[in-house]
């Protein structure tokens, strides 16, 4: 029982960390200018937290759904809210592909002392805000699942 509780707590805390990190990344991306590159490091730090929290969500969510720690795989696979939650997660990951590639390039440029191509910073900020909204919707779906809410 303690393991179930701790796993659920870590999963929920990862949602909070993901939400905060993606919002911080978006806010900092929005503030970037071609003359002031100092916030680039802040963007990359927020992006690190975002990546770590997404990984924790994936691992703890997988353990809870398919590792025998919660209600059982059959319960999750019969829950429409589980499919909604997974669809939202897939959308988040798909939205992350282009920003992730560009931020990797920023990391490389920063390490080499080169300039960063900031032309997509505004777009990536908007993507981050959309991802934050999708994270909130995932939490809503998860809380409905935990309460046995049925959509049908």
N, C-alpha and C positions, 0 to 999 in steps of 0.2 A: 504494500500500500504506500509506503514512504517513497519507493522508487517511482510509482505512478504520479504521485503528487509532485515530486521534484522535476520529473520530466515535463509535466504540464506547466509548472512554474517557469522552467527554462524556455519552453516553447512560447509562452506568453511574453516573457521578458524579451525574447528575440523579436517578437512583433513590435514591441515598444522601441527597441533599439533600431530596427529597420525603419520604422516611421520617422524617428528623430534624425537618423543618418541621411535618409533620402531627402527630407526637408532641408537639412543643413546643406547638403550638396546643391540642391536647387537654388537656395537663397544665395549661396556663395557664387555659383555659376552666373546667376543673374547680375551680380555686382562686378563681374570681371570686365575690365576695359583693356584696350590694347596698350595703354600707357602704364597701367598698374597691374603688374603680374604677380604681386605678392600673395593674393588670395588663392593662387593656383595650388599651393601646398595645402591650404585648408580644404579645397575641393577634393584633393587626393586623400586627405585624412578621412573626410566624411565618406568618401567612396570606399575606403578600406573598411570602415565600420559597416557600411551598407553591405559589402560583400561578405563579411564575416557573419552578419546577422542572417543574410539569405542562406548561407551554408548551414548555420545552426537551425534555422527553420526547416530546411530540407531534411537534415539528419533527425532532429527530434520529431518532426511530423511523420517521417517514414517509420521511425521506431514506434510511435504511438499508433499509427494506422496498421502497420504490417508486422510489427515486432512482438505482438501479444501483450503490450503494456496497457492497453485501454479496453475498449468495448469489443475488440476483435475485428479482423479484416472484413468479415461478412457484414457487420454493422455499417462500416464505412462505405463499402461497395454498394449498399442498398440505400444510401443517403443521397438524395439529390443535392443537398447543400455541400456535400463532400465534392461532388463533381463541379459545382459552382466555384468552390474554393480552389480546386486544382486548375480550373479554367482561368481564374483570375491570376493565379501564380504563373501559369504559362504566358499569359499576356504580359505580366511584369517582366518575365525573362526575355520575351521577344522584344519588348521595348528597350531592354538593357543592352542588346547586342551592339548597336552602333555607338552609344556612349562608352561602353566598355572598351571597344577597340580604340576609340579616339583618346580616352583617358590613359590607356596603355601607352599610346604614342606620346602623350604629354609627359608621362613618367620617364620615358626614354629620353625625350628632349631635355627635361629638367636635369637628368643625370649627366647628360653631355654638355649642359650649359647652353643649349640652343633655344631659339624662340619657339613659342607655342602657337599653333594655329587656333585662334579663339573664335573663328567665324561661326561655329556651331554652338557656342556656349549658351546663347539664349534658347535655342531649341532643346538642348540638354536640360536646361533648367525647367522648361515646360514639361518635358518627359518625366523629370523627377517628381514634379507636382502631380502628374497623372498617376505615377507609381504610388505616391503617398495615398491618394484616394483609393486606389485598388487594394492597398494594404488594409485600409480601414474597412473596406467591403469584405475582405477576407476574414477579418476579426468578427464582423457581424455574422457572416456565414458560419464561422467556427462556434460562436456562442449559440447560434440556433441549433447547430448539430449537437452540441453538448447538452442541450435541453430537450433533444428529441423532436424538434419542430419538423413537421412534415409539410412539404410544399404541395402535395397532391391531395 
